[in-house]
């Protein structure tokens, strides 16, 4: 069970990405071979409160299935927002 699923996020991570985001992580949650879900923030230059809410929901679902969640390639304002919201307590930052 060492498979990792990387979810690449769009440059604008907001409610418009909700349906796609949910579809992508649900596939990972249901797949017993996936041990970790990584959110790739390399393209994100904007996120709003709905994105934070979606990340919390993903965290809760992953925890219920004993899956690790992490964030990679986060920087700038996006990193500041996640740190101000204490997301380092939920997600491992790579």
OpenMM code with the backbone's topology and positions (N, CA, C; nanometers):
from openmm import Vec3, app, unit

residues = "UNK UNK UNK UNK UNK UNK UNK UNK UNK UNK UNK UNK UNK UNK UNK UNK UNK UNK UNK UNK UNK UNK UNK UNK UNK UNK UNK UNK UNK UNK UNK UNK UNK UNK UNK UNK UNK UNK UNK UNK UNK UNK UNK UNK UNK UNK UNK UNK UNK UNK UNK UNK UNK UNK UNK UNK UNK UNK UNK UNK UNK UNK UNK UNK UNK UNK UNK UNK UNK UNK UNK UNK UNK UNK UNK UNK UNK UNK UNK UNK UNK UNK UNK UNK UNK UNK UNK UNK UNK UNK UNK UNK UNK UNK".split()
positions = [
    Vec3(0.0829, -0.1199, 0.0000),
    Vec3(0.0000, 0.0000, 0.0000),
    Vec3(0.0863, 0.1248, 0.0000),
    Vec3(0.1747, 0.1384, -0.0971),
    Vec3(0.2641, 0.2526, -0.0987),
    Vec3(0.2357, 0.3469, -0.2151),
    Vec3(0.1217, 0.3331, -0.2768),
    Vec3(0.0876, 0.4196, -0.3896),
    Vec3(0.0471, 0.5586, -0.3425),
    Vec3(0.0880, 0.6556, -0.4202),
    Vec3(0.0576, 0.7952, -0.3923),
    Vec3(-0.0231, 0.8503, -0.5089),
    Vec3(-0.1291, 0.9218, -0.4782),
    Vec3(-0.2061, 0.9897, -0.5819),
    Vec3(-0.1813, 1.1393, -0.5696),
    Vec3(-0.1312, 1.1987, -0.6759),
    Vec3(-0.1044, 1.3427, -0.6769),
    Vec3(-0.2188, 1.4129, -0.7494),
    Vec3(-0.2785, 1.5096, -0.6819),
    Vec3(-0.3852, 1.5902, -0.7409),
    Vec3(-0.3266, 1.7267, -0.7732),
    Vec3(-0.3144, 1.7555, -0.9026),
    Vec3(-0.2643, 1.8866, -0.9462),
    Vec3(-0.3791, 1.9862, -0.9412),
    Vec3(-0.3550, 2.0947, -0.8726),
    Vec3(-0.4582, 2.1961, -0.8551),
    Vec3(-0.4439, 2.3059, -0.9600),
    Vec3(-0.5542, 2.3716, -0.9954),
    Vec3(-0.5500, 2.4778, -1.0969),
    Vec3(-0.4928, 2.6076, -1.0398),
    Vec3(-0.4653, 2.7040, -1.1263),
    Vec3(-0.4111, 2.8319, -1.0801),
    Vec3(-0.5088, 2.9056, -0.9895),
    Vec3(-0.6372, 2.8846, -1.0104),
    Vec3(-0.7399, 2.9458, -0.9261),
    Vec3(-0.8158, 2.8339, -0.8557),
    Vec3(-0.7785, 2.8088, -0.7304),
    Vec3(-0.8385, 2.7012, -0.6517),
    Vec3(-0.9534, 2.7605, -0.5715),
    Vec3(-1.0736, 2.7467, -0.6261),
    Vec3(-1.1928, 2.8002, -0.5613),
    Vec3(-1.3101, 2.7054, -0.5860),
    Vec3(-1.4310, 2.7514, -0.5574),
    Vec3(-1.5487, 2.6649, -0.5664),
    Vec3(-1.5720, 2.6107, -0.7070),
    Vec3(-1.5250, 2.6794, -0.8078),
    Vec3(-1.5442, 2.6313, -0.9453),
    Vec3(-1.4727, 2.4980, -0.9686),
    Vec3(-1.3775, 2.4633, -0.8848),
    Vec3(-1.3028, 2.3373, -0.8960),
    Vec3(-1.3590, 2.2286, -0.8041),
    Vec3(-1.4630, 2.2610, -0.7308),
    Vec3(-1.5190, 2.1699, -0.6304),
    Vec3(-1.5548, 2.0327, -0.6860),
    Vec3(-1.6321, 2.0279, -0.7904),
    Vec3(-1.6779, 1.9003, -0.8448),
    Vec3(-1.5600, 1.8141, -0.8907),
    Vec3(-1.4669, 1.8742, -0.9623),
    Vec3(-1.3495, 1.8017, -1.0116),
    Vec3(-1.2608, 1.7563, -0.8959),
    Vec3(-1.2400, 1.8433, -0.7993),
    Vec3(-1.1577, 1.8107, -0.6829),
    Vec3(-1.2165, 1.6925, -0.6071),
    Vec3(-1.3463, 1.6976, -0.5826),
    Vec3(-1.4138, 1.5901, -0.5108),
    Vec3(-1.4039, 1.4588, -0.5879),
    Vec3(-1.4226, 1.4641, -0.7177),
    Vec3(-1.4126, 1.3434, -0.7998),
    Vec3(-1.2729, 1.2827, -0.7889),
    Vec3(-1.1724, 1.3682, -0.7950),
    Vec3(-1.0338, 1.3186, -0.7901),
    Vec3(-0.9988, 1.2565, -0.6554),
    Vec3(-1.0367, 1.3212, -0.5472),
    Vec3(-0.9981, 1.2625, -0.4187),
    Vec3(-1.0871, 1.1452, -0.3810),
    Vec3(-1.2130, 1.1442, -0.4241),
    Vec3(-1.2976, 1.0286, -0.3963),
    Vec3(-1.2401, 0.9022, -0.4599),
    Vec3(-1.1853, 0.9155, -0.5801),
    Vec3(-1.1206, 0.8011, -0.6447),
    Vec3(-1.0075, 0.7479, -0.5569),
    Vec3(-0.9311, 0.8379, -0.4976),
    Vec3(-0.8190, 0.7986, -0.4115),
    Vec3(-0.8670, 0.7386, -0.2797),
    Vec3(-0.9724, 0.7949, -0.2243),
    Vec3(-1.0266, 0.7459, -0.0980),
    Vec3(-1.0780, 0.6027, -0.1151),
    Vec3(-1.1447, 0.5768, -0.2269),
    Vec3(-1.2030, 0.4440, -0.2507),
    Vec3(-1.0998, 0.3394, -0.2919),
    Vec3(-0.9869, 0.3840, -0.3468),
    Vec3(-0.8842, 0.2922, -0.3949),
    Vec3(-0.7981, 0.2450, -0.2774),
    Vec3(-0.8092, 0.1182, -0.2429),
    Vec3(-0.7351, 0.0662, -0.1271),
    Vec3(-0.5846, 0.0618, -0.1503),
    Vec3(-0.5408, 0.0721, -0.2752),
    Vec3(-0.3975, 0.0734, -0.3050),
    Vec3(-0.3337, 0.2092, -0.2793),
    Vec3(-0.4139, 0.3145, -0.2693),
    Vec3(-0.3612, 0.4493, -0.2461),
    Vec3(-0.3444, 0.4712, -0.0964),
    Vec3(-0.2206, 0.5003, -0.0561),
    Vec3(-0.1907, 0.5236, 0.0855),
    Vec3(-0.1805, 0.6727, 0.1176),
    Vec3(-0.1509, 0.7527, 0.0157),
    Vec3(-0.1299, 0.8962, 0.0386),
    Vec3(-0.1881, 0.9766, -0.0765),
    Vec3(-0.2463, 1.0905, -0.0404),
    Vec3(-0.2975, 1.1864, -0.1377),
    Vec3(-0.2158, 1.3136, -0.1221),
    Vec3(-0.1552, 1.3568, -0.2328),
    Vec3(-0.0716, 1.4766, -0.2326),
    Vec3(-0.1394, 1.5837, -0.3172),
    Vec3(-0.1542, 1.7023, -0.2593),
    Vec3(-0.2079, 1.8156, -0.3339),
    Vec3(-0.0906, 1.8965, -0.3874),
    Vec3(-0.0817, 1.9062, -0.5186),
    Vec3(0.0273, 1.9796, -0.5832),
    Vec3(-0.0179, 2.1231, -0.6105),
    Vec3(0.0410, 2.2160, -0.5369),
    Vec3(0.0059, 2.3575, -0.5450),
    Vec3(0.0952, 2.4358, -0.6411),
    Vec3(0.1729, 2.3686, -0.7241),
    Vec3(0.2712, 2.4390, -0.8074),
    Vec3(0.2099, 2.5445, -0.8989),
    Vec3(0.0851, 2.5276, -0.9406),
    Vec3(0.0223, 2.6266, -1.0292),
    Vec3(-0.0698, 2.7245, -0.9563),
    Vec3(-0.0987, 2.6982, -0.8307),
    Vec3(-0.1974, 2.7790, -0.7580),
    Vec3(-0.1405, 2.9160, -0.7233),
    Vec3(-0.2119, 3.0198, -0.7662),
    Vec3(-0.1757, 3.1556, -0.7261),
    Vec3(-0.2923, 3.2265, -0.6574),
    Vec3(-0.4049, 3.1539, -0.6436),
    Vec3(-0.5214, 3.2085, -0.5744),
    Vec3(-0.5988, 3.0934, -0.5112),
    Vec3(-0.6382, 3.1101, -0.3855),
    Vec3(-0.7322, 3.0189, -0.3240),
    Vec3(-0.8213, 3.0970, -0.2304),
    Vec3(-0.9428, 3.0472, -0.2117),
    Vec3(-1.0371, 3.1178, -0.1252),
    Vec3(-1.0856, 3.0248, -0.0145),
    Vec3(-1.1807, 3.0726, 0.0635),
    Vec3(-1.2281, 2.9956, 0.1779),
    Vec3(-1.2954, 2.8651, 0.1364),
    Vec3(-1.3559, 2.8611, 0.0196),
    Vec3(-1.4177, 2.7354, -0.0228),
    Vec3(-1.3101, 2.6304, -0.0493),
    Vec3(-1.1936, 2.6710, -0.0991),
    Vec3(-1.0827, 2.5776, -0.1191),
    Vec3(-1.0355, 2.5231, 0.0156),
    Vec3(-1.0273, 2.6094, 0.1153),
    Vec3(-0.9888, 2.5645, 0.2490),
    Vec3(-1.0904, 2.4639, 0.3032),
    Vec3(-1.2174, 2.4920, 0.2807),
    Vec3(-1.3227, 2.3996, 0.3239),
    Vec3(-1.3124, 2.2653, 0.2545),
    Vec3(-1.2822, 2.2667, 0.1258),
    Vec3(-1.2670, 2.1419, 0.0510),
    Vec3(-1.1484, 2.0622, 0.1039),
    Vec3(-1.0424, 2.1320, 0.1408),
    Vec3(-0.9241, 2.0652, 0.1955),
    Vec3(-0.9533, 2.0033, 0.3314),
    Vec3(-1.0337, 2.0703, 0.4137),
    Vec3(-1.0711, 2.0145, 0.5434),
    Vec3(-1.1545, 1.8883, 0.5232),
    Vec3(-1.2482, 1.8932, 0.4298),
    Vec3(-1.3314, 1.7766, 0.4020),
    Vec3(-1.2468, 1.6598, 0.3528),
    Vec3(-1.1527, 1.6870, 0.2641),
    Vec3(-1.0619, 1.5821, 0.2178),
    Vec3(-0.9849, 1.5241, 0.3364),
    Vec3(-0.9332, 1.6097, 0.4216),
    Vec3(-0.8584, 1.5635, 0.5382),
    Vec3(-0.9422, 1.4684, 0.6233),
    Vec3(-1.0654, 1.5064, 0.6502),
    Vec3(-1.1532, 1.4229, 0.7340),
    Vec3(-1.1803, 1.2878, 0.6695),
    Vec3(-1.2068, 1.2888, 0.5396),
    Vec3(-1.2341, 1.1628, 0.4699),
    Vec3(-1.1089, 1.0748, 0.4660),
    Vec3(-0.9947, 1.1359, 0.4454),
    Vec3(-0.8695, 1.0601, 0.4410),
    Vec3(-0.8393, 0.9990, 0.5779),
    Vec3(-0.8590, 1.0768, 0.6829),
    Vec3(-0.8351, 1.0265, 0.8184),
    Vec3(-0.9245, 0.9069, 0.8482),
    Vec3(-1.0488, 0.9125, 0.8052),
    Vec3(-1.1434, 0.8037, 0.8296),
    Vec3(-1.0998, 0.6749, 0.7605),
    Vec3(-1.0207, 0.6886, 0.6543),
    Vec3(-0.9723, 0.5716, 0.5784),
    Vec3(-0.8246, 0.5440, 0.6026),
    Vec3(-0.7671, 0.6101, 0.7022),
    Vec3(-0.6252, 0.5922, 0.7371),
    Vec3(-0.5309, 0.6210, 0.6208),
    Vec3(-0.5591, 0.7281, 0.5495),
    Vec3(-0.4722, 0.7700, 0.4399),
    Vec3(-0.4011, 0.8987, 0.4791),
    Vec3(-0.2787, 0.9112, 0.4371),
    Vec3(-0.1979, 1.0306, 0.4647),
    Vec3(-0.2311, 1.1363, 0.3602),
    Vec3(-0.2318, 1.2615, 0.4002),
    Vec3(-0.2525, 1.3721, 0.3066),
    Vec3(-0.1379, 1.4707, 0.3225),
    Vec3(-0.0921, 1.5257, 0.2104),
    Vec3(0.0162, 1.6235, 0.2165),
    Vec3(0.0010, 1.7260, 0.1054),
    Vec3(0.0800, 1.8324, 0.1205),
    Vec3(0.0793, 1.9441, 0.0260),
    Vec3(0.2223, 1.9613, -0.0228),
    Vec3(0.2394, 1.9840, -0.1516),
    Vec3(0.3736, 2.0116, -0.2028),
    Vec3(0.3697, 2.1301, -0.2974),
    Vec3(0.4854, 2.1906, -0.3150),
    Vec3(0.5046, 2.3031, -0.4074),
    Vec3(0.4167, 2.4235, -0.3752),
    Vec3(0.3964, 2.4495, -0.2483),
    Vec3(0.3176, 2.5659, -0.2090),
    Vec3(0.4134, 2.6802, -0.1757),
    Vec3(0.3792, 2.8008, -0.2217),
    Vec3(0.4665, 2.9151, -0.1972),
    Vec3(0.3870, 3.0454, -0.2015),
    Vec3(0.4555, 3.1536, -0.1687),
    Vec3(0.3975, 3.2868, -0.1775),
    Vec3(0.2753, 3.3066, -0.0897),
    Vec3(0.1802, 3.3826, -0.1436),
    Vec3(0.0577, 3.4156, -0.0701),
    Vec3(-0.0208, 3.2905, -0.0334),
    Vec3(-0.0181, 3.1924, -0.1235),
    Vec3(-0.0897, 3.0679, -0.0969),
    Vec3(-0.0344, 3.0010, 0.0279),
    Vec3(0.0964, 2.9951, 0.0412),
    Vec3(0.1593, 2.9367, 0.1599),
    Vec3(0.1236, 3.0166, 0.2849),
    Vec3(0.1232, 3.1480, 0.2729),
    Vec3(0.0881, 3.2334, 0.3867),
    Vec3(-0.0535, 3.2063, 0.4340),
    Vec3(-0.1467, 3.1945, 0.3404),
    Vec3(-0.2869, 3.1688, 0.3749),
    Vec3(-0.3003, 3.0344, 0.4464),
    Vec3(-0.2361, 2.9310, 0.3931),
    Vec3(-0.2453, 2.7988, 0.4552),
    Vec3(-0.1841, 2.7987, 0.5947),
    Vec3(-0.0758, 2.8697, 0.6125),
    Vec3(-0.0120, 2.8759, 0.7447),
    Vec3(-0.0973, 2.9558, 0.8429),
    Vec3(-0.1560, 3.0659, 0.7970),
    Vec3(-0.2436, 3.1450, 0.8845),
    Vec3(-0.3650, 3.0644, 0.9281),
    Vec3(-0.4117, 2.9754, 0.8405),
    Vec3(-0.5267, 2.8899, 0.8718),
    Vec3(-0.4859, 2.7628, 0.9471),
    Vec3(-0.3575, 2.7525, 0.9836),
    Vec3(-0.3030, 2.6390, 1.0597),
    Vec3(-0.3165, 2.5047, 0.9883),
    Vec3(-0.3068, 2.5053, 0.8574),
    Vec3(-0.3196, 2.3813, 0.7821),
    Vec3(-0.1996, 2.2888, 0.7997),
    Vec3(-0.0904, 2.3400, 0.8549),
    Vec3(0.0237, 2.2533, 0.8840),
    Vec3(-0.0118, 2.1531, 0.9935),
    Vec3(-0.1196, 2.1770, 1.0667),
    Vec3(-0.1648, 2.0824, 1.1682),
    Vec3(-0.2438, 1.9671, 1.1053),
    Vec3(-0.2947, 1.9889, 0.9841),
    Vec3(-0.3717, 1.8854, 0.9147),
    Vec3(-0.2892, 1.8131, 0.8090),
    Vec3(-0.2133, 1.8907, 0.7344),
    Vec3(-0.1398, 1.8395, 0.6197),
    Vec3(0.0103, 1.8438, 0.6434),
    Vec3(0.0800, 1.7426, 0.5945),
    Vec3(0.2260, 1.7469, 0.5924),
    Vec3(0.2660, 1.8340, 0.4743),
    Vec3(0.3568, 1.9284, 0.4947),
    Vec3(0.4045, 2.0148, 0.3879),
    Vec3(0.5378, 1.9621, 0.3388),
    Vec3(0.5483, 1.9381, 0.2099),
    Vec3(0.6733, 1.8853, 0.1506),
    Vec3(0.7478, 1.9969, 0.0823),
] * unit.nanometer
topology = app.Topology()
chain = topology.addChain("A")
for resn in residues:
    res = topology.addResidue(resn, chain)
    for name in ("N", "CA", "C"):
        topology.addAtom(name, app.Element.getBySymbol(name[0]), res)
